């Protein structure tokens, strides 16, 4: 037994010495029990981390890890006895280990290594870059526990220092969501929160019902600005493991892109639940919205609840895609495949008819055809029950110039949240889903600010440009004057379309720069314009034709200088006002402070409040919450104070290794050499690390 007596002036010197000893001897010393305190000194005993017996904490359902437990099921003699007095730190160091080898695989990462890696993770350095830096350092150093770093170790450090996700505030999902709601109460973005297990008299919800309605100030402004035009609403599932659906209320902005204005996460989708959802919105905006178009899926719960809280819409429309999907699904009621194809083509023709009188005649003949055929009678009953009396919701002739045909804006938004913000994973935790939704809204608000100031190449602009190119193949001879506008003959059929001038003074951003006309200037009776709400090729052809007329410069395409200056001034004022309003909603309220000193004082008061709370804590679960909240402070501050520079391996020029290689003779060992090779085939355990280090040095530049 080797025993040493050492003295240190401070506890920091002892900790540095202990760190060096652990690194040199490839071992670790941990506290055996708590610290013994007396009036004149305190004593702490550190023992080898491999000393002792393994005690399983589980139920025995899982196998032990492949390398086995760190405990040797015996007593190791190595130990450190630390005695602290007022002026000195004395230690008794027994450095002889017994019963085990110094294996790197049984070591833990040191506290210093963990803090260094945590600082890099807090600085948002990718895990692959951290692993590359650690493994590239093997060439110039001895093999240490740090060089055995794996991605699993990085995930464990991330979780230990609470750097993995800011959304997870507690291991219990319900507690984490409640903590988030309490945190954002001052911002007012939570319009309604009803957790499970509680009964609130204000709402007609059961005890097991859950409802969360979210709308921040930026969404509130967008709903007030664009809510009178188009309202789209739909739901999706798969954002949590509890069966709660996400209901989204969406509007279309000035470039006809969808913008989500309110979210509702609930386990119910009936009329009463949606009525509570819309009532929370009306209470926030303080007026009833009367949209021009209201589009949803084929369930009536949304619109029935809407008209009870808000105002009825001019157009109540079903999403064409949902209608088509329902028809395809129920065509299985017809056994014959040939008849299914014929009926489906007739359904699509019936849907796309734009003349109301022709539609009524076609609908009557179609129903008669279904009724007379025995094989289609079941489908006839289905179509008669669900579609005949509500043709205004799905027929094209009843949605002319409505400006909306499908609900793809919401479908695209839901896919973006699932596959981009949640990386295509089925989220089990609700708090992570809420965090992804809020990040999506934040990015959409930034997009809106960019659109206001810089503009954006959106899908509508692309469609305008593509239609302009298609119009080059058309001839001016197909244009004829009409009483209320112009008449253009179709280039693909014998039909003809009418074009009317709608809004001459519109100043929107959907402009064809070649034609110098706005998206809303003319309207055409073709499907591309009246149903799909595009600037069709006929409008482009007409605008080019009008430019060739002698009066075009004065009457149609030119405004006076004073009018242009007034419009520019008004537009600049709108841009500044809209930008400042949206920017205010993007800045967190915690960052709006007068100075650094005032923010420090506020944090001091919050720390004092936490200390007072700590005195009243009476459970380990509450201690875990406080400790988890404090863990990311040190590594994050270290990342800000000292930026971490990652040395990535330099790329080398590619060299053809087979060039100018002289052929060599094969090596055939003798019997004596074979015996030596077989004898040295398996290295001695104590030399394993040195041999592996030599192999690494050969393979790593």
VENDA-V348094 format. One record per residue. RES is the residue in three letters. PHI is phi as a letter, one per 20 degrees, with the letter a starting at -180 (NA if undefined). BURIAL is I if it has 9 or more other C-alpha atoms within 8 Angstrom, else O. Layout:
BEGIN
<<RES | PHI | BURIAL> <RES | PHI | BURIAL>>
END
This chain:
BEGIN
<<UNK | NA | O> <UNK | d | O> <UNK | c | O> <UNK | c | O> <UNK | d | O> <UNK | c | O> <UNK | c | O> <UNK | c | I> <UNK | f | O> <UNK | c | I> <UNK | f | O> <UNK | f | O> <UNK | f | I> <UNK | f | I> <UNK | f | O> <UNK | f | O> <UNK | f | O> <UNK | f | O> <UNK | f | O> <UNK | f | O> <UNK | f | O> <UNK | f | I> <UNK | f | I> <UNK | f | O> <UNK | e | O> <UNK | l | I> <UNK | b | I> <UNK | b | I> <UNK | d | I> <UNK | c | O> <UNK | f | I> <UNK | f | O> <UNK | b | O> <UNK | f | O> <UNK | e | O> <UNK | e | O> <UNK | d | O> <UNK | c | O> <UNK | f | O> <UNK | d | O> <UNK | b | I> <UNK | c | I> <UNK | c | I> <UNK | c | I> <UNK | d | I> <UNK | d | I> <UNK | c | I> <UNK | f | I> <UNK | f | I> <UNK | e | O> <UNK | f | I> <UNK | o | I> <UNK | d | O> <UNK | f | O> <UNK | c | O> <UNK | f | O> <UNK | e | O> <UNK | e | O> <UNK | e | O> <UNK | m | O> <UNK | e | O> <UNK | d | O> <UNK | f | O> <UNK | f | O> <UNK | g | O> <UNK | f | O> <UNK | e | O> <UNK | n | O> <UNK | e | O> <UNK | f | O> <UNK | f | I> <UNK | e | I> <UNK | l | O> <UNK | b | I> <UNK | d | I> <UNK | e | I> <UNK | e | I> <UNK | f | I> <UNK | a | I> <UNK | c | I> <UNK | d | I> <UNK | d | I> <UNK | d | I> <UNK | d | I> <UNK | d | I> <UNK | f | O> <UNK | d | O> <UNK | c | I> <UNK | c | I> <UNK | d | I> <UNK | c | I> <UNK | d | I> <UNK | d | I> <UNK | e | I> <UNK | e | I> <UNK | e | O> <UNK | e | O> <UNK | c | O> <UNK | n | O> <UNK | b | O> <UNK | e | O> <UNK | e | O> <UNK | e | O> <UNK | f | O> <UNK | f | O> <UNK | e | O> <UNK | e | I> <UNK | e | O> <UNK | f | O> <UNK | f | O> <UNK | f | O> <UNK | f | O> <UNK | f | I> <UNK | f | I> <UNK | f | I> <UNK | f | I> <UNK | f | I> <UNK | f | I> <UNK | f | I> <UNK | f | I> <UNK | f | I> <UNK | f | I> <UNK | e | I> <UNK | m | O> <UNK | f | I> <UNK | f | O> <UNK | f | I> <UNK | f | O> <UNK | f | I> <UNK | f | I> <UNK | f | I> <UNK | f | I> <UNK | f | I> <UNK | f | I> <UNK | f | O> <UNK | f | I> <UNK | e | O> <UNK | f | I> <UNK | f | I> <UNK | d | O> <UNK | c | O> <UNK | f | O> <UNK | f | O> <UNK | c | I> <UNK | f | I> <UNK | f | O> <UNK | f | I> <UNK | e | O> <UNK | f | I> <UNK | c | O> <UNK | f | O> <UNK | f | O> <UNK | f | O> <UNK | f | I> <UNK | f | I> <UNK | f | O> <UNK | f | I> <UNK | g | I> <UNK | f | I> <UNK | f | I> <UNK | e | I> <UNK | l | I> <UNK | d | I> <UNK | f | O> <UNK | b | O> <UNK | f | O> <UNK | f | O> <UNK | e | I> <UNK | d | I> <UNK | b | O> <UNK | f | O> <UNK | e | O> <UNK | f | I> <UNK | f | O> <UNK | f | I> <UNK | f | I> <UNK | f | I> <UNK | f | O> <UNK | f | I> <UNK | f | I> <UNK | f | I> <UNK | f | O> <UNK | f | O> <UNK | d | I> <UNK | g | I> <UNK | f | O> <UNK | f | O> <UNK | m | O> <UNK | e | I> <UNK | e | I> <UNK | e | I> <UNK | b | I> <UNK | b | I> <UNK | c | I> <UNK | f | O> <UNK | f | O> <UNK | n | O> <UNK | c | O> <UNK | d | O> <UNK | d | O> <UNK | f | O> <UNK | f | O> <UNK | c | O> <UNK | e | O> <UNK | c | O> <UNK | f | O> <UNK | f | O> <UNK | e | O> <UNK | f | I> <UNK | c | I> <UNK | b | I> <UNK | c | I> <UNK | d | I> <UNK | c | I> <UNK | b | I> <UNK | e | I> <UNK | f | O> <UNK | f | I> <UNK | f | I> <UNK | f | I> <UNK | f | I> <UNK | f | I> <UNK | f | I> <UNK | f | I> <UNK | e | O> <UNK | d | I> <UNK | f | I> <UNK | f | I> <UNK | e | I> <UNK | c | I> <UNK | c | I> <UNK | d | I> <UNK | b | I> <UNK | a | I> <UNK | c | O> <UNK | b | O> <UNK | c | I> <UNK | n | I> <UNK | e | I> <UNK | a | I> <UNK | e | I> <UNK | d | O> <UNK | n | O> <UNK | f | I> <UNK | e | I> <UNK | d | I> <UNK | e | I> <UNK | c | I> <UNK | d | I> <UNK | c | I> <UNK | c | I> <UNK | d | I> <UNK | e | I> <UNK | f | O> <UNK | d | I> <UNK | m | O> <UNK | d | I> <UNK | f | I> <UNK | c | I> <UNK | f | I> <UNK | d | I> <UNK | a | I> <UNK | c | I> <UNK | c | I> <UNK | d | I> <UNK | b | I> <UNK | e | I> <UNK | c | O> <UNK | c | O> <UNK | e | O> <UNK | f | I> <UNK | f | O> <UNK | f | I> <UNK | f | I> <UNK | f | I> <UNK | f | I> <UNK | f | I> <UNK | f | I> <UNK | f | I> <UNK | f | I> <UNK | f | I> <UNK | f | I> <UNK | f | O> <UNK | f | O> <UNK | e | O> <UNK | m | O> <UNK | a | O> <UNK | e | O> <UNK | e | O> <UNK | c | I> <UNK | f | I> <UNK | f | I> <UNK | c | I> <UNK | c | I> <UNK | c | I> <UNK | b | I> <UNK | f | I> <UNK | e | O> <UNK | e | O> <UNK | e | O> <UNK | f | I> <UNK | f | I> <UNK | f | I> <UNK | f | I> <UNK | f | I> <UNK | f | I> <UNK | f | I> <UNK | e | O> <UNK | d | I> <UNK | d | I> <UNK | e | I> <UNK | f | O> <UNK | e | I> <UNK | f | O> <UNK | d | I> <UNK | d | I> <UNK | c | I> <UNK | e | I> <UNK | f | I> <UNK | f | I> <UNK | f | O> <UNK | f | I> <UNK | f | I> <UNK | f | O> <UNK | f | O> <UNK | f | O> <UNK | f | I> <UNK | f | I> <UNK | f | O> <UNK | e | O> <UNK | f | I> <UNK | f | O> <UNK | f | O> <UNK | e | I> <UNK | f | O> <UNK | f | O> <UNK | f | O> <UNK | f | O> <UNK | f | O> <UNK | f | I> <UNK | f | O> <UNK | f | O> <UNK | f | O> <UNK | f | I> <UNK | f | O> <UNK | f | I> <UNK | f | O> <UNK | f | O> <UNK | f | O> <UNK | f | I> <UNK | f | I> <UNK | e | I> <UNK | f | I> <UNK | e | I> <UNK | e | O> <UNK | f | I> <UNK | f | O> <UNK | f | O> <UNK | f | I> <UNK | f | O> <UNK | f | O> <UNK | f | I> <UNK | f | I> <UNK | f | O> <UNK | f | O> <UNK | f | I> <UNK | f | I> <UNK | f | O> <UNK | f | O> <UNK | f | I> <UNK | f | I> <UNK | f | O> <UNK | e | O> <UNK | f | O> <UNK | f | O> <UNK | d | I> <UNK | f | I> <UNK | f | I> <UNK | f | I> <UNK | f | I> <UNK | f | O> <UNK | f | O> <UNK | f | I> <UNK | f | I> <UNK | f | O> <UNK | d | O> <UNK | c | O> <UNK | f | O> <UNK | e | O> <UNK | c | O> <UNK | f | I> <UNK | f | I> <UNK | e | I> <UNK | c | I> <UNK | e | I> <UNK | f | I> <UNK | f | I> <UNK | d | I> <UNK | c | I> <UNK | f | I> <UNK | m | O> <UNK | f | I> <UNK | n | I> <UNK | b | I> <UNK | c | O> <UNK | c | I> <UNK | d | I> <UNK | f | O> <UNK | f | I> <UNK | f | I> <UNK | g | O> <UNK | f | O> <UNK | f | O> <UNK | f | I> <UNK | f | I> <UNK | f | I> <UNK | f | I> <UNK | f | I> <UNK | e | I> <UNK | d | I> <UNK | f | I> <UNK | d | I> <UNK | l | O> <UNK | m | O> <UNK | e | O> <UNK | e | I> <UNK | f | I> <UNK | e | O> <UNK | e | I> <UNK | f | I> <UNK | f | I> <UNK | f | I> <UNK | f | I> <UNK | f | O> <UNK | f | I> <UNK | f | I> <UNK | f | I> <UNK | f | O> <UNK | f | I> <UNK | f | I> <UNK | f | I> <UNK | g | I> <UNK | f | O> <UNK | f | I> <UNK | f | I> <UNK | f | O> <UNK | g | O> <UNK | f | O> <UNK | f | I> <UNK | f | I> <UNK | f | I> <UNK | f | I> <UNK | e | O> <UNK | d | O> <UNK | n | O> <UNK | b | O> <UNK | e | O> <UNK | e | O> <UNK | f | O> <UNK | f | I> <UNK | f | I> <UNK | f | I> <UNK | f | I> <UNK | f | I> <UNK | f | I> <UNK | f | O> <UNK | f | I> <UNK | f | I> <UNK | f | O> <UNK | f | I> <UNK | f | I> <UNK | f | O> <UNK | e | O> <UNK | e | I> <UNK | d | O> <UNK | f | O> <UNK | f | O> <UNK | e | O> <UNK | e | I> <UNK | c | O> <UNK | f | O> <UNK | c | O> <UNK | g | O> <UNK | d | O> <UNK | r | I> <UNK | c | I> <UNK | c | I> <UNK | c | I> <UNK | e | I> <UNK | f | I> <UNK | e | O> <UNK | d | O> <UNK | b | O> <UNK | e | O> <UNK | f | O> <UNK | c | O> <UNK | c | I> <UNK | d | I> <UNK | d | I> <UNK | c | I> <UNK | e | I> <UNK | d | O> <UNK | c | O> <UNK | e | O> <UNK | d | O> <UNK | f | O> <UNK | c | O> <UNK | f | O> <UNK | e | O> <UNK | e | I> <UNK | c | I> <UNK | e | I> <UNK | f | O> <UNK | f | O> <UNK | e | O> <UNK | m | O> <UNK | c | I> <UNK | e | I> <UNK | f | I> <UNK | e | O> <UNK | f | I> <UNK | c | I> <UNK | c | I> <UNK | c | I> <UNK | e | I> <UNK | f | I> <UNK | f | O> <UNK | f | I> <UNK | e | I> <UNK | f | I> <UNK | d | I> <UNK | e | I> <UNK | m | I> <UNK | d | I> <UNK | e | I> <UNK | f | I> <UNK | f | I> <UNK | f | I> <UNK | f | I> <UNK | f | I> <UNK | f | I> <UNK | f | I> <UNK | f | I> <UNK | f | I> <UNK | f | I> <UNK | f | O> <UNK | f | I> <UNK | f | O> <UNK | f | O> <UNK | f | O> <UNK | e | O> <UNK | f | I> <UNK | f | I> <UNK | e | O> <UNK | e | O> <UNK | d | O> <UNK | d | I> <UNK | c | O> <UNK | d | O> <UNK | f | O> <UNK | f | O> <UNK | f | O> <UNK | f | O> <UNK | f | I> <UNK | f | O> <UNK | f | O> <UNK | f | O> <UNK | f | O> <UNK | f | O> <UNK | f | O> <UNK | f | O> <UNK | f | O> <UNK | f | O> <UNK | f | O> <UNK | f | I> <UNK | f | O> <UNK | f | O> <UNK | f | I> <UNK | f | I> <UNK | f | O> <UNK | f | I> <UNK | f | I> <UNK | f | I> <UNK | f | O> <UNK | f | I> <UNK | e | I> <UNK | f | O> <UNK | f | O> <UNK | f | O> <UNK | f | O> <UNK | e | O> <UNK | e | O> <UNK | c | O> <UNK | f | O> <UNK | b | O> <UNK | f | O> <UNK | f | O> <UNK | f | I> <UNK | f | I> <UNK | f | O> <UNK | f | O> <UNK | f | O> <UNK | f | O> <UNK | f | O> <UNK | f | O> <UNK | f | O> <UNK | f | O> <UNK | f | O> <UNK | f | O> <UNK | f | O> <UNK | f | O> <UNK | f | O> <UNK | f | O> <UNK | f | O> <UNK | f | O> <UNK | e | O> <UNK | f | O> <UNK | c | O> <UNK | b | O> <UNK | f | O> <UNK | f | O> <UNK | f | I> <UNK | f | I> <UNK | f | O> <UNK | f | I> <UNK | f | O> <UNK | f | O> <UNK | f | I> <UNK | f | O> <UNK | e | O> <UNK | g | I> <UNK | f | I> <UNK | f | O> <UNK | f | O> <UNK | f | I> <UNK | f | I> <UNK | f | I> <UNK | f | I> <UNK | f | I> <UNK | f | O> <UNK | f | O> <UNK | c | O> <UNK | g | O> <UNK | e | O> <UNK | d | O> <UNK | e | O> <UNK | e | O> <UNK | e | O> <UNK | f | O> <UNK | f | O> <UNK | e | O> <UNK | d | O> <UNK | f | O> <UNK | f | O> <UNK | c | O> <UNK | f | O> <UNK | f | O> <UNK | e | O> <UNK | e | O> <UNK | l | O> <UNK | d | O> <UNK | f | O> <UNK | f | O> <UNK | d | O> <UNK | f | O> <UNK | f | O> <UNK | e | O> <UNK | d | O> <UNK | f | O> <UNK | e | O> <UNK | f | O> <UNK | f | O> <UNK | f | O> <UNK | f | I> <UNK | f | O> <UNK | f | O> <UNK | f | O> <UNK | f | O> <UNK | f | O> <UNK | e | O> <UNK | f | O> <UNK | d | O> <UNK | f | O> <UNK | f | O> <UNK | g | O> <UNK | f | O> <UNK | e | O> <UNK | f | I> <UNK | f | O> <UNK | f | O> <UNK | f | I> <UNK | f | O> <UNK | f | I> <UNK | f | O> <UNK | f | O> <UNK | f | I> <UNK | f | I> <UNK | f | O> <UNK | e | O> <UNK | d | O> <UNK | f | O>>
END
